[in-house]
Amino acid sequence: MKKIALVGFPNVGKSLLFYHLTGNYVTVSNYPGTTVEITHGVANLAGQTVEVIDTPGLYSLSPLSEEEAVTCRLLQEAAIHCIIQVVDPKIYRVCCP
C-alpha cells in the first residue's frame, strides 16, 4: 500500500485534512504541539487505497524539538511515496500581495 505523509508547520490544518481523508479524528487545538506522534489512517483516493500519515508540525528538517524529530525520522526512514505539504494560506496572503 502506498504511503502519503502530511507535513507542514504546526497548526496549519494537517490533522483536519487527515480527518477528511480518512475519517479518523486526531485531537486538535489552537496551539502548536498538539499532535506529538504519528497517526496512520487509510483513504481511498482515485480508486486506490493508500495509507495517510498525519505528522507533528515542524519548522525545519533540523529538528529542535521532539515533535520535529518524530517527523524528520519518519521522512528519513519510512518508504513514503508522496509528501503533501499543508500550508496556511493566511501566511502567504501577508507575504505575497
C-alpha contacts under 8 A as a table, 3 or more apart, distances in Angstrom:
res1	aa1	res2	aa2	distance
1	M	49	T	6.90
1	M	50	V	5.69
1	M	51	E	6.62
2	K	49	T	7.73
2	K	50	V	5.13
2	K	51	E	6.13
2	K	80	I	7.32
2	K	81	H	5.93
3	K	50	V	5.87
3	K	51	E	4.70
3	K	52	V	5.94
3	K	53	I	7.24
3	K	79	A	7.23
3	K	80	I	5.11
3	K	81	H	5.35
3	K	82	C	6.61
4	I	50	V	7.11
4	I	51	E	6.10
4	I	52	V	4.84
4	I	53	I	6.03
4	I	80	I	6.10
4	I	81	H	6.01
4	I	82	C	4.77
4	I	83	I	5.73
4	I	84	I	7.16
5	A	52	V	5.98
5	A	53	I	4.68
5	A	54	D	6.31
5	A	55	T	7.13
5	A	80	I	6.78
5	A	82	C	6.42
5	A	83	I	4.86
5	A	84	I	6.11
6	L	14	K	6.09
6	L	18	F	7.67
6	L	52	V	7.43
6	L	53	I	6.05
6	L	54	D	5.28
6	L	55	T	6.15
6	L	83	I	6.13
6	L	84	I	4.98
6	L	85	Q	6.05
6	L	86	V	6.66
7	V	14	K	6.85
7	V	54	D	7.28
7	V	55	T	5.96
7	V	56	P	7.48
7	V	57	G	6.60
7	V	58	L	7.56
7	V	71	T	7.88
7	V	83	I	7.02
7	V	84	I	6.15
7	V	85	Q	4.91
7	V	86	V	6.02
8	G	12	V	6.98
8	G	14	K	7.23
8	G	57	G	5.53
8	G	58	L	6.03
8	G	59	Y	7.40
8	G	85	Q	5.28
8	G	86	V	5.15
8	G	87	V	6.27
9	F	12	V	6.17
9	F	57	G	4.73
9	F	58	L	4.97
9	F	59	Y	5.51
9	F	86	V	7.76
9	F	87	V	7.21
10	P	31	Y	7.94
10	P	32	P	5.05
10	P	33	G	6.77
10	P	56	P	7.00
10	P	57	G	3.96
10	P	58	L	6.14
10	P	59	Y	7.75
11	N	14	K	7.49
11	N	29	S	7.96
11	N	30	N	6.80
11	N	31	Y	6.53
11	N	32	P	5.56
11	N	57	G	7.21
12	V	86	V	6.57
12	V	87	V	5.72
12	V	88	D	5.05
13	G	16	L	5.08
13	G	17	L	6.19
13	G	86	V	6.93
13	G	87	V	7.70
13	G	88	D	7.51
14	K	17	L	5.23
14	K	18	F	6.10
14	K	54	D	6.53
14	K	55	T	7.64
14	K	86	V	6.08
15	S	18	F	4.81
15	S	19	Y	6.13
15	S	25	Y	7.81
15	S	26	V	6.09
15	S	27	T	7.96
15	S	28	V	7.03
15	S	35	T	8.00
15	S	54	D	6.19
16	L	19	Y	5.06
16	L	20	H	6.35
16	L	26	V	7.92
17	L	20	H	5.10
17	L	21	L	6.17
18	F	21	L	5.20
18	F	22	T	5.96
18	F	23	G	7.57
18	F	24	N	7.27
18	F	25	Y	7.95
18	F	41	G	7.86
18	F	52	V	7.09
18	F	53	I	7.58
18	F	54	D	6.19
19	Y	22	T	5.31
19	Y	23	G	4.78
19	Y	24	N	5.09
19	Y	25	Y	5.41
19	Y	26	V	7.14
20	H	23	G	5.70
20	H	24	N	7.99
21	L	42	V	7.91
21	L	43	A	5.70
21	L	44	N	7.94
21	L	52	V	7.87
22	T	41	G	5.64
22	T	42	V	5.49
22	T	43	A	4.95
22	T	52	V	7.42
24	N	41	G	6.68
26	V	35	T	7.74
26	V	39	T	7.75
27	T	34	T	7.04
27	T	35	T	7.17
28	V	34	T	5.99
28	V	35	T	7.12
29	S	32	P	7.75
29	S	34	T	6.41
31	Y	34	T	6.94
32	P	35	T	7.96
32	P	57	G	7.50
33	G	36	V	6.03
33	G	56	P	7.10
33	G	57	G	7.15
33	G	67	E	7.14
34	T	56	P	7.86
35	T	38	I	7.63
35	T	55	T	7.08
35	T	56	P	5.00
35	T	57	G	7.41
35	T	67	E	7.90
36	V	55	T	7.72
36	V	56	P	5.26
36	V	66	E	7.94
36	V	67	E	5.26
36	V	70	V	7.92
37	E	55	T	6.65
37	E	56	P	6.18
37	E	67	E	7.15
37	E	70	V	6.99
38	I	53	I	6.66
38	I	54	D	5.72
38	I	55	T	4.92
38	I	56	P	6.72
38	I	70	V	7.58
38	I	71	T	7.66
39	T	53	I	5.65
39	T	54	D	5.10
39	T	55	T	6.78
40	H	51	E	6.75
40	H	52	V	5.82
40	H	53	I	4.68
40	H	54	D	6.49
41	G	51	E	5.69
41	G	52	V	5.19
41	G	53	I	6.46
42	V	49	T	6.84
42	V	50	V	5.73
42	V	51	E	4.60
42	V	52	V	5.77
43	A	49	T	5.74
43	A	50	V	5.46
43	A	51	E	6.38
43	A	52	V	6.71
44	N	47	G	5.84
44	N	48	Q	5.37
44	N	49	T	4.52
44	N	50	V	6.27
45	L	48	Q	5.23
45	L	49	T	6.37
45	L	50	V	7.05
55	T	70	V	7.88
55	T	71	T	5.81
56	P	67	E	5.56
56	P	68	E	6.61
56	P	70	V	7.24
56	P	71	T	6.10
57	G	67	E	6.91
57	G	68	E	6.49
57	G	71	T	7.57
58	L	61	L	7.50
58	L	63	P	7.61
58	L	67	E	7.24
58	L	68	E	4.90
58	L	71	T	7.32
59	Y	68	E	7.55
60	S	63	P	6.16
60	S	68	E	7.56
61	L	68	E	7.59
61	L	72	C	6.12
62	S	69	A	8.00
62	S	72	C	7.93
63	P	66	E	7.41
63	P	68	E	4.93
63	P	69	A	5.09
63	P	72	C	7.17
64	L	68	E	6.57
64	L	69	A	7.35
65	S	68	E	5.32
65	S	69	A	6.26
66	E	69	A	4.90
66	E	70	V	6.20
67	E	70	V	5.27
67	E	71	T	6.70
68	E	71	T	5.30
68	E	72	C	6.18
69	A	72	C	5.04
69	A	73	R	6.04
70	V	73	R	5.31
70	V	74	L	6.36
71	T	74	L	5.15
71	T	75	L	6.31
72	C	75	L	5.16
72	C	76	Q	6.19
73	R	76	Q	5.12
73	R	77	E	5.86
73	R	78	A	7.94
74	L	77	E	5.34
74	L	78	A	5.35
75	L	78	A	6.01
75	L	80	I	7.05
80	I	83	I	7.11
88	D	91	I	5.82
88	D	92	Y	7.37
89	P	92	Y	5.28
89	P	93	R	6.33
90	K	93	R	5.19
90	K	94	V	6.66
91	I	94	V	5.58
91	I	95	C	6.60
92	Y	95	C	4.94
92	Y	96	C	5.66
93	R	96	C	5.34
93	R	97	P	5.95
94	V	97	P	6.50
